């Protein structure tokens, strides 16, 4: 059903148009009549018609002026001008106002019907596009929180995949070059505190998310355990120092929000301003370290302030990368030694609390987990966070390093096994042809030298010996069937020279193909 406003100072013209349209478009329109421009404007504002037939010459407010005012408030209305004269100047002005068409009085039925058909088709197409747009917006409304959570988890677990991160950032319309992380850590000192937190966890998440996103334009991560992370863009025009002051102020606001509304103390840790997605992951690690000291749960602290006031020196990225390289090169001894050196560095500071030490260790293991795509990072964090003494922390941390190394080794073995299976499958299809080791190595995307070593290690024989065994086994089967001549069998199993085939067969089977056939015939019943 469409609304059609007919504006004309002649009642017969209005009624004639309505009868004409009703006759062809039965029950498709509801009609509104206006005898002048003022009435047309009032009806348009009240009913917002889909289509308007507007006479140019009317008493009082003229048709074009009425169109101008209606279009300003109701731009989606499709307007057709009606005039007794073909005035080019009117047409030109009407087009500038968005008029869709012109009809000359007396309007012929065919012209009116054709104009309305076109307007109806346009309106239906616009509504269809609008519905599609709304459906897409609805889907995005469901996807955006999921994408935000996914991106937050990738940054928290340091599992940053460049393509995936850019896709998520595009979906969230993020265009950051620099930013920092803020971590809110809720109380878990006693069972009562933990129980109280669980009861209001969802409400806290929604309150913090709404408050922080409205003021900071940040990404809000999910509440994991007793912590919630925020990833915040660097405000344009701010210096590093002013941003640090601002971030501490926001930390205090969030602390006050949790305390005033939910009667829960929190510890807020803030990481340094870093560049890129990897930098945000590192800033999160810093926030974790700052927030690890549960002896002062009401504090809001910044990593840069902590480092400067304590005289600590953070371990360098180069030290971390050398440890990661040792793992990736499967050099377990070097990895253990480098991990021990870094652990000792963490322990050397006598002013560092146990919780802060634990935060440092978790941060380092998270870095390694991300580098080798270790899949149990969340479990690792939970296990280490539950520890409360130095000896258990070191032993458990070393066991997780061992688990990371084992995971990397299993992944390598699985990868090798997969490559071997692909190679064997390829050989089983091609061994009767002129197949080479170089061709097979190229198929599995390995160098011939490495493929040769890998194949012998898994198959227990060289590539040539394996091909030969397949061909000779197939030759024996064909000889036993007695369908083909020995020469035909030679070509069938991949050899081009019958004499060479005979020599290879004798070496493998201890007899020539002819002798093998004779022996088979003697053993077969008559």
Secondary structure, DSSP 8 states (H G I E B T S, - for coil): -EEEEEE-S-HHHHHHHHHHHHHHSTT-EEEEEESSHHHHHHHHHHH--SEEEEES--SSS-HHHHHHHHHHH-TT-EEEEEESS--HHHHHHHHHTT--EEEESS--HHHHHHHHHHHHHHHHHHHHHHHHHHHHHHHHHHHHHHHHHHHHHHHHTT---HHHHHHHHHHTT---SEEEEEEEEE--SSHHHHHHHHHHHHHHHHHHHHHHHHHH--EEEEEETTEEEEEEE--TT--HHHHHHHHHHHHHHHHHHHHHHH---EEEEE---EEHHHHHHHHHHHHHHHHT-GGGTT-EEEHHHHHHHHT-----HHHHHHHHHHHHTT-HHHHHHHHHHHHHHHHH-TTS-HHHHHHHHHHHHHHHHHHHT-TTHHHHHHHHHT--SHHHHHHHHHHHHHHHHHHHHHHHHHHHHHHHHHHHHHHHHHTTS---HHHHHHHTT--HHHHHHHHHHHHSS-HHHHHHHHHHHHHHHHHHHT-S-HHHHHHHTT-S-HHHHHHHHHHHHSS-HHHHHHHHHHHS--
